[in-house]
Amino acid sequence: MTFNDENPFAHRSTLPYELPPFASIREEHYLPAFYAGCSAHLAEIDEILGQSDVTFENTVVAMERTGALLTRVLLVFFNKSSSDTSPKLDEIEAEIAPKFSGHMDAIRLNPALFARINELYAKKDELGLDAESAWLLERYHRDFIQAGAHLSEADRETLKGYNERLSVLDTTYGQRVLADANDLAVIVDSVAELDGLSDTQIATAAAAAEARGLAGKWVIPMVNFTGHPLLGALKNRDLRERIMHNSLIKASRGNDNDVQDLIKEFVELRAKRAKLFGFASHAEYIIGDQTAGNPGNVHTMLRRIAPAAVRNAKREAADIQAMIDAEGGDFELAAADWDFYTEKVRVAKYNVDTEKFKPYFELERVLQDGVFFASTKLFGITFSERHDLVAYHPDARVFEVHNEDGTELALFVFDAYARESKHGGAWMNNLVDQSHLLGQKPVVVNNLNVPKPPLGEPTLLTFDETNTLFHEFGHALHGMLSNVNYPRFSGTSTPRDFVEFPSQVNEMWMLWPEVVQNYARHHITGEALPQEWIDNLNKTETFNQGHATTSYLAAAILDLAWHELQPGADVGDVQAFEAKAIADYGLDFAPVPTRYRSTYFTHIFAGGYAAGYYGYIWSEVLDAETVQWFKNNGGLTRANGDHFRKTLLSRGGCDDAMVLFRDFRGQDASIEPLLARRGLN
């Protein structure tokens, strides 16, 4: 395993914005670069420890400069392994995950290094630091405490074992879920079963079958959450039930991809680690460093919302059952029926059929004339595709982003399409973190999982996929507009229960009149999306929110239930534990299953949201308040965009998150706009 100057990771990229040289990167480059990066990083830490005096510059700032090689390889590798994995990349990830955990423990649990941080922290008021530097010292001290640097030597050794094993579980869980989701794709033998789908959707299913060597059949791949986007259109109830059944059993079938054993070990180790830190539970350990402060505050909010959500869901179910009965359906509403009949009820009540929106939501127009257009109007930034720059997969496209004055801002990489090598869901991550200290501009990636149509066919997005694109681009804006000195604070480096806030705000522009009129045009005729449809849709803001809120809350409290367990707790059957946790909160309503079951809840077992999935609705309080602010202040204007950018988006994590919100809003947030939005007031 040789690392030399020929390795693409050996030096900072010379491409624009330091875009990684993907054309040169091969699988065999990752491990040598990773191990060389670890060694170089430790050598840099030793150099810091070798300084006889202790200053902010030679300790904290110096640490911000360390690990450049390791950061380069990991940012590229983990983006690739989530977006376009392979058996070899899975092997590499299984090897480096525990090694990286051990590497970081060697730094964060180093008593000599912590002593330097502690010495500076003790005299922080005497150092004359600017605000961002003072917050950096504050965060470093918290980071080291959170990592366990203050523990005894024996406890630190125990902690290292926990962390290493947890890193293995994280990787294994994600790989098993992806493998089982691929295995559970529904194979359809007759096109008649696909009645209700568009020609493009049917062609996409045929192409998916062709890719699996199943010519003459149709394949419906699984998605990462409960259910499937096609359930709203499929008329065949048996097929709907097959899809829902396969969705709900992901990674729980007792085969090699079953993760129930991993879940039990996960929560036991996390509980033990929390006890080691002196916390009552993993939830208390995690939430104590979030804006919520403690699990009690989270439960107070969720319990305020839950009863109204379930009441609304049951009212919605009654409307659906009435529709089923009126059509002569001799069956009781089940989870697989909800989306299909919800659309019928929506049409009957509001004359809105969101399936009819698809021809108006062509991907390229949504991206260029919707998402980019809104960002230009709000922030003055412009986008131009760089066909000369190569990304990590042929489907991934690179755009250069400029400020209004023409100065360079960022690169944006857009990877829209689903593939079997890509993990489910949608997300944003960085390939290069913005930092003035390191002289780096951001390179940001958005990943979606839109079914890729056959060659020559347009990519038509569902209403939800369009909303997801606006949402994920909100994360991208948070990364691209970052304007901080230290990489520790770049972009989305904020508390987990704050990070969804800017992305949720960006969803508001999807149906903003000036924006939707610019992008929502029929892909064949060019006619605008009828204003009557938009008006009717706006009247449905609280429609189906009982279902959406109940489904989400069930997942949020399931996350908390797992992570409030004590060490040695007798979990017993994973699915029974799950059912009881949801029932104890009053959220058990069979037609509305939890958005994520434990066995495919990658957010909390392979994605960094453990004891933090509540953060979506916690952030939505800030989002709803902010949307109201935009509406009250003229909406899509440069003045509003500049204020949002200056006071919040550009500042990343360089101050307390709620201080940043108050800087923007001028006051604390109220929950009332959220309750009104979801029809819970």
N, C-alpha and C positions, 0 to 999 in steps of 0.2 A: 504494500500500500504506500505508494510514493506520492509525495506532494512537492511540486516544484513550480517554477515560474510559468510552465505551460498550462497549469491548471487555471481555468477561467476565473476562479475565485481569488487567485493569488494577489491581485491588485484591484484597486478601485476601478470600476468600469470607465472607459473613455467614451462611451456612447452618451448621447444627450441625456441629461438629468441622471447620469449614472445608471441608466436602464441596464439590468443584467444582460450579459451577452448570450442570450438564449440559443443563438445559432451554434454556439461553441460548447454549450453545457451538455454533458452526457451523464448517464447514471453513475458511471465509475468515478466521476469527479467529486461526488458528494462526501463520501466517507473520508478520503484523505484530507479534504478541505475542512471537514468538521473536526477531525482530531488535531490537525495543525492549528485550527482556530482556538480550540480549547487550550492547547499548550501556550500559544501566544498570549491568550487572555490571562492565564495564570502568571505568566512571566511579567506582564504589565502590572498585575496586582502586587507581585513581589517587589517591583520597582517602587510602587507607592509605599509599601511597608518599609522599604529601605530608607525613606526620607526621615531624617532625625527630627526635624520640626514638623508640626502638624498645622497645616493651613487649609483654608477652604479650597484654594487653587490646587494645591498638590495632593489633595485627598478627594474631595467630592467632584470638582471639575475634572480632575485627572481620571476618576472612575467613569465619568460620562464619555471620555475619549477612548476607553478601553474596549476590547472585544470587537473591533471593526470587522476582521476576517470572519469571525464566528457569526456575527450578525448578518453579514452578506450571505453566507451559505444557508443559514437557517431560514431567513425570510424567503429565499427562493425555494428551498426544499419544501417547507411546509405549505407554501402556496401550490407547488406542483403536486404534492401528495394528496391534497384535498381536491384539487381541480382536475387532475389527470394522472391518477396513480397507476401502478403496474405491480405485478408480483415482486419485482426487484425493489421497487420503491417501498413496498410494504415491508420487505425484509430489512431494508435500511432503516426505516422508521422504528421498527421493533428493536433494532440495535442501538440507535442513537437516543431514543426516548429516556431510558434509564441512565445512560451515560451523561446526557445533558442535565438531568435532575441532579446527579451526583456532582457534576461540575459546578452548577449554581450553588449547591449546598456548600461546596468547598470555599466559595466566596462569601456568601451571605451568613455562613455560620463560623467564619473565621474570627476568633476572639480579638486578635490584634487589630484587624480592620475595623471591627465594631468599636473597639476602644478609641480609635481615631475619630470615628463618627460621633461617638458619645462625648468625647472631649470638646469637639466643635459645638455640638448641640447644647452643652452645658453653658457655653459662653456666647450663644447665638446673638444675643442682644448687643454684644460688644464688637461684633465683626464688621459692622457697617455695610451689610449686604443690601443690594437692591431687592425689590419685592420678589422677583422671580427666583433669585438665588436663595433668598431666605426660605421660600416655599420648597425649593429643591432640598435644602438641608433638612427641613421638617419632614419631607417625604422620605428621604434616605433613612432618617432615624426610624420612622414608622415601618419602612420596608424591612429593615434589619430586625426590628422587634417582631414584625409579622412573620418573618422567616424563622425566628427562633434563636437569634444570635445571643440573646440574654440568658438562655438556658444553661444548665450545668453541662459539663463535658459528656457525662453519661446520657443525659437526655438528648443532647445534640446527636449523638451516635444513634440513638433510637429513632430520632426524627429522620435522619438520613435514610434509614431502612424503610420507614413509612413512605417517604417521598419517592424513593426509587421504585418501590412496588406500585405505588399509585400511578406513576408515569407509564409503567408497563400495562396496567389495567386500562388506562385512558386510550392508549394506542390499540390494544386488543379489542376493546369494546367497539370503537369506531370501525375497525376493519370487519368485525363480525356482522355488525348491523348493515354495512354496505353490501357484504356478500349475501346476506339473507334477503335483503330487499331486491337484489338482482335475481335471486333464485325464485322469489315469489311473484315475479311479473306474471300477469294473467295472460294466458294464451287463448285466443279466440279463433274458433274453427270456421265460423260462418260470418260473412259480412252483414247478414241480416240481424245478427245480435247487436250490431253497432248502430242500429237505428237511433236517430237523434243527433248523431255526430255530423259535423260538416265534412265535405269531401276532403278538405285539407287534413282534418283530424284523422280520418280513416286512412288517408295516404301515409300519414306519419306513423300510424300503428302498423301499417304494412311494411314500411321501411324499417321499423324496429324489429319486426319479425325476420325480414330479409337479412338484417345484420346478424341475427342469431342462427342463420341457416334454416329458417322456417318459411321458406317461400310458399305462398298460397295461404298463409295464416296471418293473424294480426296479433300484436303484442302490446299490452298496456303495462308499462313499467310502474313499479311502486314509487311513491314519493316519501319524504322523510316524516311527514306528519300523519295524523289519522285521517283516513278518507282519501279522496282523489279529486282533482279539478274536473274530471270528466263526469262525475256523478251528477252534476247539475243538468246534463244534457241526455244521458243514456236512458232510453225508454224501457229497455229490457231489465226487469226487476231482478231476475236471477243473476244476470251479469253484475248489476250493481252490488248485490249481496256477496258475490264472489270477490269483487274488488275490495269491499269493506272488510270482509273476513280476512283476506290476505294482508290487508293493511294493519289490522289489529293484532295479528299473530307474529309480526316481524320479530325475529331473534328470540322467540320463546317456544320453539317447537321441540326442544330436547335433542336437536341435532348439533353438529359441530359449531354452528353459528349461534347457539343459545347463549345469552348473556346473563341469565339469572344468577349464576354462581358469581359472576363478576360484580354484579350489583351489591350482593351481600358483603363481599369483601371490600368493595369501595366504601360503603357507608361505615363499616366497622373500623377501617383504617382512618377514615376522616374523623370519626368520633374519638378515636384514641389520640390522634394528633391534636385535636381541640383540647382534650383533657390535659395533654402534656403542656399546652400553652396556658392552662388555667381557666379555660372557657367551659361553659356548661354543655355546649354542643358546637358542631361545625357551623351551624347557622349563626350562632352568636359570634363565633370567631370571624366569619366572613362579613356579616352585616354590620359588625362594629366598626368596620372601616369604610362603610358606604354612607350615602347621604341619609338613609333610613335610620341609622344609629343602632338599632337592635331589633330582634325578631318581633317583639311585642308591638312595636310601631307598625310593622308590616301587617301583622294579624289584625290590628285595630282597623286599618284601612280595608283589608280584604273582607273582613266580617261585616263591614258597613255596606259593601257592595254585593256580597254573595246572595243574600236573600232576595233582593230585588232582581238580580240577574236570573235566578232560577224561576221566580214568579213570571218574569217576562218570557223565559224559554217555554214554560208550560202553556202560556197564552198563545205563543207562536205555534206550539205543537197542536193545540186545539184547532187553530185555523187550518193547519195542514191536514189534520184528520178529517175536518169537515170537507176539505177539497177532495180527499181520497174517497170519502163516502159519497160525495155528490157525483163522482165519476164512476161509481159502482164498484170501487175497489173493495174486495172482501178481505181486508187485512188491516192489521194495526200498524201504525207508523213505527218504523225502525230507523236506526241511524243511517242505513244505506239509502233511505228514501228522502232524507231531509232536504238535501240540496236540490233534488229534482222537483219536489213539490213546493219548496220555498220559491223557486222561480215562477211556478204557476200562480202561487198566492200573490207574489209581487206584481205579476201582470194583471191579475184580477183586481187588486186593490189600488195600484198606482199606474197601471198601464206601462210598466217598465219591464223589459226582458233583457237582462244584461248579456245574454248570449248574442243578441242582435248587435251589440256594440263591437264584437270582434272584427268585422270587416273594416271598422273605422280605426282600429288600433293596430296598424301595421308597424312592426318593430322599428324600422328605420325612421319613420316619421315620429313615432313616440320619442325615440332617443334624440334625434336632431331638432325637431320642431316643437317638442314638448319639454323634455328634461333639460336639454342644453339651452333652449330658448328661455325658459323660466330663469335659469341661472344667469344668463346674460342680462336679462332685464333687471334682475335683483342685485347682482354683484358686478356687472360690467365685464365679466370674464367671457372669453371666446374659445371655441374648440375647432381644431383642424386635424383631420386624420393624417397620421404619418405612416404611409404605406412602406416607407423605407426602413421602418423599425420593426424587428421581429419579436413576437411575444413567445410564450411557452407552449402554445398550441395553435394550430392553424385557424381555429375559430375565434381566438382572442385578438382583438383589434386595439391599436395604440392611437391615442389622440393627444396632441399637444394642447396645453391650456395656457392662455395669455391673459394678463390683466388688461384693463381698458386702455392703459397707456402703452401697451405693446410689450411690456416687460414679461419675461418668462415666469410662469407660476408653477406648473406641474405637468406630469404625464398621467393620463388616465387610461387604464387598460380595461376593456369591456369584453367579458366572456359570457355570452348569453345562454348557450345551448347545453341541454342535458346530454350526458353520455354515461355509459356504464362505469367508466373510470373516474367519474366525478361524484363526490359526496352530495347528498341531497340538500335541499334548501337554497338559501341565497345569503350572500355575505360580502363584506368588504374587508380587505387587508392591504397592508403596505408592502411594497418591494423595496422602497427607500423611504426612510423617515425624514421629515423636514427638520432641519436644525441649523441655526446660524453658527453655532459653535463648530460644527463639523463641515459647514459650507455645503449642506445638502438641501436640494429641493425635493418635494415629495413625488413618489411614483405610487399610484393608488390603483387597486384592482377592485372591480365589481364582478361577482359571480352570480349568475342566475341559473335556473334549471328549466328553461323553456324547451319544449319538444322541438327538435329540428325538423322542418318539413322536407319533403323530397326536393331534389335539385330543381330549381326553376320556380318553385312554389313560394308565395309570400309567407313570411312569419307573422301570423296574426295572434295577438296577445289576448288573453282573457282579461276581464275587468280586474281581477285580483293580480294577475301577472303585471299589468300596467301599474297598479298601485305599488307592487313590490319593487318595480324598477325605480319609481320615484323615491320610495323609502330607502333603498340601498344607495341611491345616489346622494341622499342626505348624509349618509356616513362618508361617502367619497368626498363631498364638499368639506366636511369636518376635517378630513385629512389633507385635502388640497389647499385649503385656505389657512392652514396652520402657519403661525408666524411667531415661533418661540425660539429661544436660544438653545435650550437643552433638549436632547433627544428623549429624555425621560418624560417630557410633557407633550410630545408631538401628537397632533391630531386627536385621535380618539382615546388617548391615554388618560381616561377619566374614570371615576367610579362606575361600576357595572350598572348601577341603577340610575345613572345619568346619561350613559352613552347612547341610549336609544332615543333620547329627546330630540336632537337635531334631525335625525332621520325621520322621525314621526312628523315633525313640523313640515318637512319637505313634501310629504304626501298631500298637503293642502293645495299645491299648485296643479295637481292632476286635473281637477275640474274647475280651476279658476277661469273665468270667462275668457280672458285674453289669451290664456295658454291653450285651453281645450279647443278654442276656435282656430288655433294655429296648427295643431297637429292632428286632430281627430277628423280625418277625411276618408271616405270610402276608398279602399285601395284600387278599385276598378274605375268607378265613376268620378271620383274626386269630390263628390258632394260632401258637405259638412255634416257632422253628426247633428241630427235634428235638435234644435234648441228645446223643443217640447220634451224630448227624452231626457235631456239634462235637467230641465226644470222638475220633471216628475221624479227623477233619481234623487235630486236634492231634497225632495219631500220625504224620501225614505231613509233619512240619515239614521234614525233609530230603528229601522226595520231590521229584523233578524239579529239585533244586538243582544237579545237574551241568550240566543244560542252561542254567539261569538264570545260573549263575556263568560258564560258558564263553562264553556269548553276551555277557554284560557285559564280561568281561575282554578279549575280542577287540576290542571298541570302545575300551576304555581304553588298550590297548597301541597300537591304530591311531592314536589321538590323540597318544600319545607319539612314535610313529614319525614322524609328520608334523612334529612340533615339535622333534625332535632333529636335523633335517636342517641341513646347513651351506649358506650362500649359494652359489648356483651349482650345487647338486646336480642331477644329471640324473634327474629323476623318471620321465621316459618316460611310459608308459601308467599312468594313475591307478589303474585297477582291478588292473593287474598289481602295482603298488607295494603296494596294499592287501592283495592275496592273499599276497605275500611277507612282509609285516610280520607277518601273523597266523600264517603257517606257521613263521616263524623262532622264534616263541614256543611252538610246539607246539600251537596252538589251532585248527588247521585241521581241521575235522570237518564234512563237507558237510551232514549233517542239522541242524547247529546253526550257522546263519549269524550273523555279528556283529549285535548289536542295532541298530547304525546303520552303514550304509555311508558312505563319504566323501561321496557326492553328496547325502545328506540328513542329514548329521551337523550339524544346526543348533546343537547345544550348543557345538560348537567353532568353527564358521565363521559363526555369526550369533547367538551367545547367551552369550558371556562365559566359556565353560568351556575355552578353548584351553589345552592342557597341564594341564587340571584335571579331566577326566572321571573320573580315578582317584578323585576325592574322595568319590564315593558309597560305595565300599567302605572307603576310609580312614576316613570318618566312621562307617561301620557298626561299626568296632572300638569306638568310643566308645558307639555305640548299644547294641550287644550287652552291653557292660559295664553300661550304665545300666539296661537292662531287667532284668538280673540283680539290680541294686541295688534296684529297685522291688519285685521279687518277694521278695527277702530281707527287705524292710522293711515288708511289709504291703500293697503294691500301691496301689490307688486311694484314697488318703487325703489329707485336706487337709494334714496335716503333711508328707507327702512332696511334695505339690504346692507348698506354700509354700517348702520348702527348694529345690526345683528352680527355682522362680520367682525367689527372692531371690538365689541364688548364681550363676545362669547365664542364664535366659531374660530377665530384666529388664535385664541388663547389656549386652546387645547386643555391640558391639565395643569396650567401654571399657577392656579390658585384654587382655593376651596370651591367646589362645584356650585354650591348654593350662593356663594359670594358672586360668582360669575353670572348666575341667573339674576340676582338682584341688580347687578351692574347693568344688565340688559333691560330688565323689566321695570326696575325702580321700586319693586315691592316683592314680598313673598307671594308664592302661588297659592291659589285657592282651589279646592277640589270641585267646586260647584260647576265650572265649565265642563269638566269631564263627566260628571253625573248627568248633566243636560245632554251632552253629545251622545251618550250611551242609553239615554232614556231611563236612567236609574234614579231620577230625582222625584 
